[in-house]
Amino acid sequence: MALPSNLTLYEATPEWLNKGDNAWQLTAATLVGLQSIPGLVILYGSMVKRKWAINSAFMAFYAFAMVLVCWVGWGFRMSFGDKLVFFLGKPAVALDEKFLLNPAFLGYFPNATMVFFQSVFAAITVILIAGSLLGRMNFRAWILFVPLWLTFSYTVAAFSIWCPQGWLAKLGVIDFAGGFVIHLASGVAGFTAAFWVGPRAEKDRRNSPPNNVILMLAGAGLLWMGWSGFNGGAPFVASTISSLAILNTHVCTATSLLTWLLLDCFLFGKPSVLGAIQGMITGLVCITPAAGVVQCWAAIIMGIISGSVPWYTMMVLHNKVKLLRSVDDPIAIFHTHAVAGSLGGILTGFFALPKLCRLFYMVTDWEKYIGLVYGLQNGRTTAGFKQMGIQLAAMAFVIVLNVVVTSIICLFIGLIVPLRLSDEELETGDDAVHGEQAFALWHDGERFGSSKHNNKVYDTDELSFVLSKSGEVEMV
């Protein structure tokens, strides 16, 4: 009996290919890509003062493109290819159809799908670092920073933790979708880079309101919904674990957001949109290393912790610790990603359920993955504490790696171009750096002046506009 036409094997659909898994993986990758462009492009561009809207959005836009080219050039094989040393793969291109159409190292889809899926993870990691550098980093320095950090930092962490040949992967570290590789790394690297780049202009640090709160919510919403692909794609299969990971992701995020909101209300008297967004992000980050290997009730507990501990470090501890106070981190990437990512990694070692780890990893030695809670419950206390030790070792490795490598990269770039913009550029913003302005009309009563950098210049003595009190545009 003949197979249905959609199941017939031919050269483009070989026997090893699972069409459903391939379709889901490409969809998940696209969702993660949308988190960056337009998600973080919109979020960054709207969270900063209006004079930095273009620069902030453009840092994310550029990084996405640069990472993708570097990824197919050498990054993917360094992160997931043949072992060069215990923490790094051999550099090689991922451009030839003979490689791209062969089965990926995991899953039932081709390398081309895996390369794209992992590229958007690498891209969002670098874009998160940009969040610590908004409003003062020299764009030329950022152009150099992106490929250097991807090559010498991201690939090392990704190979060590995610590649089956990596040393931490062999030890049994649990990082479901990037709590260590992406969030802890970006938080620490961003904080370190911010130290070397230096602060924003003093008046920007004192007063830096978002230029568009509604767009900020839109960008945050894209980030939240895109996380279905972020965590749901981590198993490399359209499975029950994917479903659980997605549900846990949204439950933890909602709980974290509500926890942060309640703390704002009780202690500051008003619910804050910006605070809600920060609580959303910490929930997303915290659940990432655990999404498919913990119970849903554990996700709620993680949400309460991720909505309260980073809130405390940001709102209370930040003002008491000299180092935190001295380093200018405009949108608190350190608290929302380094702190929340560390919490997620530690809580994963506490709550990871062996059965779910077996369904996720699908390896013969799955019993080594066990959270401390279940180790104590099942008489495997030593194994539970060992898992916690491995989680802490991975956390320490990622922190040291990113402090050292990011510092070296910044010092090296500083020999070529200034890391920080000039005082004149800091004063003017987008117009001085890019010759462009994000908004044609300003606040009530402010004139729409000409840009000395734009190609089309109108003489404001002949033609200018103001916003009337009612919001209407009037010619004067």
C-alpha positions in Angstrom: 0.0 0.0 0.0 1.4 3.4 -1.0 2.1 6.0 1.7 0.1 9.3 1.7 1.8 11.9 -0.5 2.8 14.0 2.5 4.7 11.0 4.0 6.4 9.9 0.8 10.2 10.0 1.1 12.3 11.9 -1.4 15.6 13.7 -1.4 14.4 16.9 0.3 12.6 14.9 3.0 14.9 12.1 4.1 13.9 9.3 6.4 15.5 10.9 9.4 13.6 14.2 9.1 10.6 14.8 11.3 8.5 17.4 9.5 6.6 18.5 12.6 9.8 18.9 14.7 11.5 20.9 11.9 8.4 23.1 11.5 8.2 23.8 15.2 12.0 24.5 15.5 11.9 27.0 12.7 8.8 28.6 14.3 10.5 28.8 17.7 13.6 30.3 16.1 11.5 33.0 14.4 9.8 33.8 17.7 13.1 34.2 19.4 14.3 36.4 16.5 11.2 38.6 17.0 12.2 39.1 20.6 15.2 41.0 19.3 13.9 42.6 16.1 11.5 44.3 16.7 11.1 43.4 20.4 14.2 44.7 22.0 14.7 47.3 19.2 11.3 48.8 20.3 12.0 48.3 24.0 15.4 49.9 24.0 14.3 52.7 21.7 11.4 53.6 24.0 12.9 53.1 27.4 15.6 55.8 27.0 15.4 59.6 26.6 14.2 60.7 23.2 17.7 62.0 22.2 19.0 58.4 22.5 16.1 56.5 20.8 17.8 55.9 17.5 21.2 55.0 18.9 19.7 52.5 21.4 17.5 50.8 18.9 20.2 50.7 16.3 22.7 49.0 18.6 20.3 46.1 18.8 19.5 46.2 15.1 23.2 46.1 14.1 24.1 43.4 16.6 21.5 41.0 15.2 22.9 41.3 11.7 26.6 41.0 12.7 26.0 38.0 14.9 24.2 36.0 12.2 27.1 36.6 9.7 29.7 35.6 12.4 27.6 32.6 13.4 27.6 31.0 10.0 31.3 32.0 9.5 32.7 30.4 12.6 30.5 30.8 15.7 28.2 27.8 15.3 31.0 25.3 14.9 33.0 26.8 17.8 29.9 26.4 20.0 28.6 23.1 18.8 31.2 21.5 16.5 34.0 19.1 17.0 36.0 19.6 20.2 39.2 21.7 19.9 39.8 21.8 23.7 37.5 20.9 26.6 35.8 24.3 26.5 35.7 25.2 22.8 34.9 23.7 19.4 37.0 23.9 16.2 36.3 27.1 14.2 34.8 26.2 10.8 32.2 27.6 8.5 28.5 26.5 8.4 27.9 27.5 4.7 28.1 24.3 2.6 25.0 22.4 1.7 26.7 19.1 2.5 26.9 20.2 6.1 23.7 22.2 6.3 21.4 19.5 4.9 22.8 16.8 7.2 21.2 15.8 10.5 21.9 18.2 13.4 23.8 16.9 16.4 20.5 16.7 18.3 16.9 16.5 17.0 15.3 15.2 13.8 16.0 18.2 11.5 18.9 19.5 9.4 21.9 21.5 10.5 20.5 24.5 8.7 17.6 24.6 11.2 19.9 24.2 14.2 22.3 26.9 12.9 19.4 29.4 12.6 17.9 28.4 15.9 21.1 28.9 17.8 22.0 32.1 15.9 19.0 34.0 17.4 20.0 32.9 20.9 23.5 34.2 20.3 22.1 37.4 18.9 19.8 38.2 21.8 22.6 37.6 24.2 24.8 40.3 22.7 21.8 42.6 22.4 21.1 42.2 26.1 24.6 43.4 26.8 23.8 46.6 24.8 21.2 47.4 27.4 24.0 48.1 29.9 25.7 50.5 27.5 22.9 52.7 26.2 23.3 56.4 26.0 27.1 56.7 25.9 29.0 53.9 24.0 30.8 54.9 20.9 29.0 53.1 18.1 32.2 52.3 16.3 33.4 50.6 19.5 30.1 48.6 19.6 30.8 47.5 16.0 34.0 45.9 17.1 32.7 44.6 20.4 29.9 42.4 19.0 32.0 40.0 16.9 34.8 39.9 19.5 32.6 39.1 22.4 30.6 36.5 20.4 33.9 34.8 19.3 35.8 34.8 22.6 33.1 34.6 25.3 29.8 33.3 24.0 31.2 30.4 22.1 33.1 29.2 25.2 30.1 29.2 27.5 27.8 27.7 24.9 30.3 24.8 24.1 31.0 24.1 27.8 27.4 24.0 28.9 25.3 23.1 25.9 27.5 21.0 23.6 27.4 17.3 24.5 31.3 17.4 24.4 31.5 20.4 26.8 33.1 19.8 30.2 30.2 21.2 32.2 27.7 19.3 30.0 29.5 16.1 30.9 29.5 16.9 34.6 25.7 17.2 34.3 24.9 20.9 34.6 21.2 21.7 33.9 20.6 24.8 31.8 17.4 24.2 29.9 17.4 27.2 27.6 20.2 29.6 28.7 20.0 30.9 32.3 23.8 30.7 32.4 24.8 30.8 28.8 22.6 33.8 27.9 21.3 35.7 30.9 24.0 35.4 33.5 26.6 35.9 30.8 24.9 39.0 29.3 24.3 40.5 32.8 27.9 40.1 33.9 29.4 41.1 30.5 27.2 44.1 30.4 28.1 45.2 33.9 31.8 44.7 33.2 31.6 46.6 29.9 29.7 49.4 31.5 32.5 49.7 34.1 35.1 50.2 31.3 33.0 52.4 29.0 32.1 54.8 31.8 28.8 56.5 32.7 26.4 58.6 30.8 26.4 62.3 31.0 25.6 63.4 34.5 22.3 65.0 33.6 21.2 61.9 31.7 21.9 59.8 34.8 19.9 62.1 37.0 16.9 62.4 34.7 16.3 59.8 32.1 12.5 59.2 31.6 11.3 56.8 28.9 10.2 58.6 25.8 7.2 56.3 25.0 5.7 54.1 27.7 3.1 52.6 25.4 5.8 51.4 22.9 7.8 50.2 25.8 4.9 47.9 26.7 4.6 46.8 23.1 8.3 45.8 23.1 8.0 44.0 26.4 4.9 42.1 25.1 6.9 40.9 22.1 9.7 39.8 24.5 7.2 37.9 26.7 5.3 36.1 24.0 8.5 35.3 22.1 9.7 33.4 25.1 7.4 30.6 24.0 9.9 29.9 21.3 12.9 30.6 23.6 12.0 27.9 26.1 9.6 25.8 24.0 12.2 25.2 21.4 15.0 24.1 23.8 14.0 20.4 23.7 14.6 20.3 19.9 11.3 18.4 19.5 7.6 19.2 19.5 7.0 17.2 22.7 5.2 17.2 26.0 8.3 18.8 27.6 8.0 21.7 25.1 4.4 22.2 26.3 5.4 22.1 29.9 8.2 24.5 29.3 6.0 27.0 27.7 3.3 26.8 30.4 5.9 27.1 33.2 7.5 30.0 31.4 4.3 32.1 31.4 3.2 31.0 34.9 6.5 32.0 36.4 6.6 35.3 34.5 3.1 36.3 35.5 3.8 35.5 39.2 7.0 37.5 39.1 5.3 40.5 37.5 2.6 40.5 40.1 5.1 40.1 43.0 7.1 43.0 41.8 3.9 45.1 41.3 2.8 44.3 44.9 6.1 45.3 46.3 6.0 48.6 44.4 2.5 49.3 45.6 3.1 48.5 49.3 6.5 50.2 49.6 6.2 53.1 47.1 2.4 53.6 47.1 2.0 53.4 43.3 2.0 50.6 40.7 4.7 51.2 38.1 4.7 50.2 34.5 8.5 50.2 34.4 8.5 48.0 37.5 6.0 45.6 36.0 8.2 45.2 32.9 11.3 44.5 35.2 9.3 41.9 37.1 8.2 40.3 33.8 11.8 40.1 32.6 13.1 38.6 35.9 10.5 36.0 35.8 11.3 35.1 32.2 15.0 34.9 33.0 14.7 32.9 36.2 12.5 30.1 34.7 14.7 29.8 31.6 17.3 27.3 33.0 14.5 25.2 34.6 11.5 25.6 32.3 11.0 22.0 31.2 12.4 20.2 34.2 10.4 21.5 37.1 6.8 21.2 38.3 4.4 24.0 37.6 4.1 24.7 41.4 7.8 25.1 41.4 7.5 27.7 38.6 5.2 29.7 40.9 7.7 29.6 43.7 10.5 30.7 41.3 8.2 33.5 40.2 7.8 34.8 43.7 11.5 34.6 44.3 12.4 36.2 40.9 9.9 39.0 41.6 11.3 39.8 45.0 15.0 39.2 45.2 16.0 41.2 42.1 13.5 43.9 43.3 15.5 44.1 46.5 18.9 44.1 44.8 17.7 46.9 42.4 15.6 49.0 44.8 17.5 48.7 48.1 20.9 47.0 47.8 21.9 48.9 44.7 22.0 52.2 46.6 24.0 50.6 49.5 26.8 48.9 47.5 29.4 51.3 46.1 30.3 49.2 43.1 26.7 48.8 42.0 26.1 52.5 42.5 29.2 53.6 40.6 28.6 51.5 37.5 26.0 53.1 35.2 23.6 50.3 34.1 20.7 52.3 32.5 18.0 49.7 32.4 19.3 47.4 35.2 20.5 44.5 33.0 22.7 43.3 35.9 19.7 42.9 38.2 17.2 41.5 35.7 19.7 39.1 34.0 22.8 38.4 36.2 20.9 38.3 39.5 17.7 36.6 38.0 19.8 34.2 35.9 21.9 33.1 38.9 18.7 32.6 40.9 17.3 30.5 38.1 20.3 28.3 37.9 20.5 27.7 41.6 16.7 27.0 41.9 17.0 24.6 39.0 19.5 22.6 41.0 16.9 22.6 43.8 13.7 21.8 42.0 14.8 19.7 39.0 12.6 16.6 38.8 14.5 13.4 37.6 11.6 12.1 35.4 11.4 15.4 33.6 15.2 15.5 33.1 15.0 12.0 31.6 12.3 13.2 29.2 14.3 16.2 28.3 17.8 14.8 28.0 16.9 11.4 26.7 20.3 9.9 27.7 21.1 6.6 29.5 22.7 8.3 32.5 19.7 10.6 33.2 19.7 9.7 36.9 22.6 12.1 37.5 20.2 15.0 37.0 18.3 15.5 40.2 17.3 18.5 42.2 18.2 18.7 45.9 14.5 18.6 46.9 14.1 15.1 45.3 17.5 14.0 46.4 16.4 14.6 50.0 13.0 13.0 49.3 14.4 9.8 47.7 17.4 9.1 49.8 19.8 10.5 47.2 21.0 13.4 49.3 24.6 13.2 48.0 23.4 13.3 44.4 21.2 16.3 45.2 24.0 18.3 46.8 26.3 17.3 43.9 23.8 18.8 41.4 23.7 22.0 43.4 27.6 22.0 43.4 27.6 21.6 39.6 25.1 24.5 39.2 27.3 26.7 41.4 30.4 25.7 39.5 28.8 26.6 36.2 27.7 29.9 37.6 31.2 30.7 38.8 32.7 29.7 35.5 30.4 32.0 33.5 31.0 34.9 35.8 34.8 34.7 35.8 34.8 34.0 32.0 32.8 37.1 31.3 34.6 39.5 33.7 38.0 38.5 32.3 37.1 38.2 28.5 34.9 41.3 28.5 37.6 43.4 30.2 40.3 42.3 27.8 38.0 43.0 24.8 37.1 46.5 26.1 40.8 47.3 26.8 41.7 46.1 23.3 39.0 48.1 21.6 40.1 51.2 23.6 43.4 51.0 21.9 41.7 51.4 18.5 38.7 53.7 19.1 37.4 55.5 22.2 34.9 53.4 24.1 32.8 56.4 25.1 31.3 59.1 23.0 32.7 62.7 23.3 31.1 65.2 25.6 29.6 67.0 22.6 28.0 63.8 21.3 26.7 63.0 24.8 25.1 66.4 25.0 23.4 66.1 21.6 22.6 62.4 21.2 21.3 60.8 18.1 21.7 63.8 15.8 25.4 64.0 16.6 26.0 60.3 16.4 23.8 59.3 13.4 22.7 62.5 11.9 19.1 61.5 12.5 16.3 62.2 15.0 13.7 59.7 16.2 10.8 62.2 16.5 9.6 65.0 14.2 7.7 66.8 16.9 8.7 67.4 20.4 6.9 68.2 23.7 4.3 71.0 24.1 5.7 74.4 23.1 9.1 73.2 21.9 9.9 74.1 18.3 10.7 71.6 15.6 14.2 72.8 14.9 16.4 71.7 11.9 19.1 69.1 12.2 22.5 70.2 11.0 23.1 66.6 9.9 20.0 65.8 7.9 20.1 66.0 4.2 16.8 68.1 4.0 17.0 71.2 6.1 14.2 73.7 6.5 14.9 77.3 7.7 13.0 77.6 10.9 12.8 81.3 10.4 10.5 80.6 7.4 8.7 77.5 8.6 8.3 76.0 12.1 5.7 74.1 14.1 4.6 73.9 17.7 2.2 71.6 19.5 -0.7 73.5 20.9 -2.1 72.7 24.4 -4.8 70.5 22.8 -2.2 68.4 21.0 -2.9 69.9 17.5 0.0 70.7 15.2 0.0 74.5 14.4 2.2 76.4 11.9 3.7 79.6 13.3 
